[in-house]
């Protein structure tokens, strides 16, 4: 009887251990480290004679993005995007201050080492989403930003690193 119990226990342990090996835990992405790939100045053609420029600057453990348009060589500030990191949710939260005094908020995170996805929301309220966006890093010197509004309107900008 003792040998039988030991055999059953060994069998159960083998089954349990095999089950543990089959389960894989997805690697948790280091959100703040991944954001570092955006440091520097990026620009995209945004229309006739117009460039949109995003200047990502380090601010402690996160970033500030100064955004401007350059129209026929003249630089015009658009907004400042302040990124905070919510470690509990492992997501970035952004506060965008427009040059006219209005503001917007967004929430986002990396879903892979090259793809950042987010939503534009009203006062960080996820039940009040008015657009979805994503940045896809195509290589070390370019990324594609896509935004789709709740009305279906779509914007796509292809950014290249300039410094």
N, C-alpha and C positions, 0 to 999 in steps of 0.2 A: 504494500500500500504506500509506503514511504517513497519507493522508487517511482510509482505512478504519479504521486503528487509533484515530485521534483520534475518529472518529464512534462507534465501539464504546465507547471510554472515556467519552465524553460521555453516551451512552445509559445506561451502567451507573451513572454518577453521578446522572443524573436519577431512575433507578429507586431507587437507594439513598436519595437525599434525600426522595423521595416517601414511601418507607417510614418514614423517621424522622418526618416530619410526621404520619403516621397514628397513631403511638404517643403516647399521652398518659401522663404520669407523674402519679399521684394526688398531690394536695397533702398534704404532711405536716402533720398537725394540731399546733398548739402546745399540748401537753397542759397544761402549767403555766398558761398564760394562760387556757385554757378553764375550768380549775378555779376561777379568780377569780370567775366568775359566781355561785358558791355562797356567797361571803362574806356574812356576816350571820346572822340568826336566822330559822329556818323552823319551822313547826309543822304538824302533821296530826292530825286526829281519829283516835285509835287504839282507840276503844271507848267504851262508856258512861262519861261524865264523865271521859274520859282524853284528854289531848293528848300527843303525842310531840314533843319540841322538839330540834332540831339547831342548835347554835350553831357556825358555821364561823368560825374565827379564823385570821388570817395567822400563820404561823410560818416566818420566813425566806422561802424560795421555795416553800413548801408550806403545808399547813393542818393544824390540829388541830380535831377536831369533838367538842364536849362534848354528850353526849346525855342527856336526862332525860325523865321522864314527869311530867306535872302531873295529879294525880288529885284531883278536887274542890277545885282551887285549891292543893293542896300539891305542891311540887316535890320529886321524888325522883331523884337521879342514877342513871343506868343504866350508862353506859360512856364512855370517852374513846377516840376513834379517831385515831391518829397516822398521817398519810400521808407516805410517803417516795416519792421519784421516782427510778426506775432509768432513767437517760438511755440506757444501752446498749440496753435493751429498749423504751424509750419507754412505760413503764407505771408506774402508781402501785402501791405495795405498802403495805398498811395493817396496823397492829397495833392490835387492839382490846383494851383492858384493861377488864374488867367490874368493877363495884363489889364483887363477891364474891371478887375475886382471880383468877378464871379469865380466859382470853384466847382470841382468835381471830385468824386472819390471812386476808388477801384480796389479790387481784391484779386490777387493772382499768385500762381506758384509754378515752378518748373514741374512738368509732367515727364520729362526726360532730360538728359543732359544738354539737349539742343532746343527744346521746345518749352516756352513759357506761355501759359494760358491764363486769361483773366476775364473779369466781368466789370463793366462800368455800372456803378450802383449809386443810389441816392443815400447820402450820409451813412455809408457802410452797411446799409440794409439790403441783404441779399434777396429779399422778396421784391425789391424794387430795382430790377436790372433793366437797363436800357440799351446795352450793347455787350457783345462778347468780342474779345480780341485775342490774338496770339502773335508771338514773335518766334520765328524759326531761324536759328542760326544755321546758315548753309555752309559756311566755313569760317575761319578765324577773322575774315575781313568783310563779311556780309551777312545780313539777315533780312528776312521778309516780315513785315508787320502787316497783319490783316485785321480789319475790324468789320463786324457785321452788326448793324443796328437792329433794334426790335422791329423796325418796319421793313427789314430785308435789305436795306441799302448796304453796299459793301465798298470798303476802301482798302486799297493795297498799296504799300510803299516798299520799294526795294532799297535798303540802306547799304552804303559802303563806308568802311572806316577810312577817315581821312587823316587822323592822327591819334 
